[in-house]
């Protein structure tokens, strides 16, 4: 693999992508390293004193390693980028900066004007910017851990995302850029 364009980053079924179990309202794996993307009918973003509904977003499920392996730039002492880790096999992984990944891979995935949601833990509370290639699209990102939950609307009887269920992403706080 010689570039970010060679990195496998595929569309995946939402429940599998987020490590959710359709039969229960619990995450299957708190430390999963899956990555990929999906388009949801909508997603609820929940933070401290905050609840946002984002209609028809492109959701990017990404993984940040516990330790930065690439130095990240800072603005005013606050990180302005995030290390991403892509597990390729039990022995191999690739590391890249979020800013480079967004600029290289995401413009081809997102429709014009489509909102983008990053399902990505941000433990250092980096304040990120979207690359110029994503101008005209609103991008949402959280701080702290980001946890996915499968929720049902009141009175619902099924867990289908095409029906009364929806994905909720919980973080300390959500930001847009």
N, C-alpha and C positions, 0 to 999 in steps of 0.2 A: 504494500500500500504506500503510495507516494504522495497523495494529496487528500484533502477533505472530500473531494468529489468521488474518490474511490471508496469512501467509508460507507458500509451498508447502513442505510437509514430508511426503513421501509414503513409503509402504511400497515397498521396492525389493528385487530379488533380492540375496541376501547377497553373492555373489561380485562382482557389479557394484558394489554399495554400498561394498565394502572395497577395490576396485581389484585383485582377485585374478584370476589366470589359472588356470582349472581344469586346464590341461595342464602347468603348471609350478609348482614350489614357490617362487615369487618374487612379491613385490608388483609389479603392473604399473606403478604410478605412485606414487612416494614422496611427491609433493606434490599429490596430487589434492584437489579442493575439493568433492567430492560430499558430500551430506548427505541423510539420510533415516533410515528405521528398518526393522528386520526382527525376526522372532522366530526364534531358532535352537534346534535340539534341545539344544544345550549349547555352551559356549564355554570354552576354557582360557585363564586369565589367568596370564601368566608375568612375574615380576619378579626382582630380585636375591634369591636364596635363597628363592624363593616360586613356588608353582604351585597354582592354585586351579581347580576345575572348578565352573562355574555351570550348573545344569540349567534348561533352557527359559527363557532370559532374553529380555526385550525389549532389543534392542541399538540404541542411538542413535548413529549416525555423524554426528559434528559436526566443524566446522573452526574452529580458532582462528587469528586473523591473527597475523603476526609482531610487530606493534606494537599495544599497547592503544589503542583509539580512544575508549573510554569509561572514565573513571576507575573503578577497582575498589576496593571497600572492603577494609580490612586489619584483621586481628586480631593483635596482638602483632608487627606488622611483616610478617606473612605475608599474601599476598593471600587473600581468601575468596570470590572470584568469578573468572570467566573471560569474556573477550570472545569472542563467537561471530561468525563472518562467514558470511553466506549469499550465495553468488554467484548473482545472478538472471539476468545476461547478461554479455557481454564488457565492457560499460560500467558496469553497475550491480551493487551489492551492498548488503546490509542488515547492520547490526551491532546486536547485542543482548547483554545480560548473560545468562549461563547460568542464574542464579537466576530471572530473569524468564521465560525460555523454559521451564524445567522447570515452574514454577508454572502457566503459561498453557497449554502444549500437551500435556504428558506425562500428566496424570491421565486424559485420555480414551483414551489409547493402551494403558496398562498394566492388565492384569487385577488384581484384588485379590490381594495377596500375591506377585505376580510379581516376580522380581528384575529390576533394571534395570542394564545395563552401559553406561557411556559410552565409546565409541570416540572419544576426543577428546584431542589433544595438550594437555599442561598444562606448558608450558616454565617457568613461574614457580613451579611446584609449589604452586599454590593449594590450600588446605584448604577444601573446599566442604561445604556442608550441604544436605540435601534440604529442599524446602519442605514445610510442613505438609500440603499436598494429597497428598503421596506417603507419608504415615505408613503404617506396616504393610508397606512394601516395602523390601527391602534394595537399596541402590544402590552400585555399584562404580565407582571412577574411578582412573585412573593418574596418575603424575607423570612429567614429561619427555615425550619423544616416545612415541606409541602407534603401533605398527606391526602390521598384520594379516598373518597367514600362513595358508596352507592346508596342513594337515597330514593324514597318514594314520596310522591305527593300524598296529601291527606286523603284517606279513603281509597287509595290505590290497592289493587289486588295482584298486580304482577310486577316483576322486576325487569321488564324489558325497557331498553332505552328508546325503543320506538313507541312505547306506551307511556306508563306513568312514572317510570324511574328516570333518574338523572344523576350525573356525576357532580359531586361537590369536591372542590379542592380547598383545603384548609391550610392557612399560613398565618404567621404572626400579623402580617399586613400586606396588602396588595397595592401595587403601584402601576401606573401606565406611563408609557412613553411613545 
